Amino acid sequence: MRSKRVFFRRLAFALEVILLWVLQSTPKLLPELYGAKPFLLLSAALAMSACEEVIPSMIWGAVCGALSDISSSGTVGFFSIAFALVCFAQASLLDTYLNRNILTSGVLSLGSVAAVIGLYFVFFRLFAGVPDCGTLFVRRYLLRMAYTFICYIPLYFLNRFLRKTFS
């Protein structure tokens, strides 16, 4: 009986990931805030890692990262590794040292969003020598970080509901 519930929970998570990937990849579907779109798959991976154990969290992070790599242009492997690492770190911190609630997972997710998007900016914009990087960071990347974190909150409650329903 328990294995059937785990199967249905993982099926629901997979459908969520596919739906969010389609929403994120479709141009002009999501509203943009001053040209910044949310990174829905990062929000979903972090929300899943707030509700799952360590190894499944890392796998969901790698899957969401691989789908983000497929959607992005030319950064194959960066998002897979980054998502897997931040999901592993968040899940292991929540398992070992912290309580699982919206506050602690929200603070960890905010730091994870800032780390992934900030490292993407450093590696692929700053080191590439894109002119006027400071303005680009403030106008696009900070907004994208905030928008991604705002999308994390409803996904956290959705995944927590799925976890309680199918556990």
Disulfide bonds with the S-S distance in Angstrom:
none
